[in-house]
Amino acid sequence: MSSQEPTDEEVVETASAAAEGVVLDRYKQSELTDLDVTVTFEDGVLDVDVYVNPPEGAEPDAEEVAEAAAMAAQDAVDELFADA
């Protein structure tokens, strides 16, 4: 247990890694036309935006994967602060 809270940079990196991990767990990277994970952490507010563009008809649904990725990012940041 650390005595100081994570830096903004650590929060952004943790959230980004968690979100990308979920997307790449669901789709092969070579299948994706586009993957964009944007994370900001300002004044204690985490904002995660995930855009996934898989091939036509790919399973699972891109919106579901993007939602799961954003939730994973939030969970990872919550855990980061809990461990601080």
Secondary structure, DSSP 8 states (H G I E B T S, - for coil): --SS---HHHHHHHHHHHHHHHHHHHS-GGG-SEEEEEEEEETTEEEEEEEEE--TT-SS-HHHHHHHHHHHHHHHHHHHHHH-
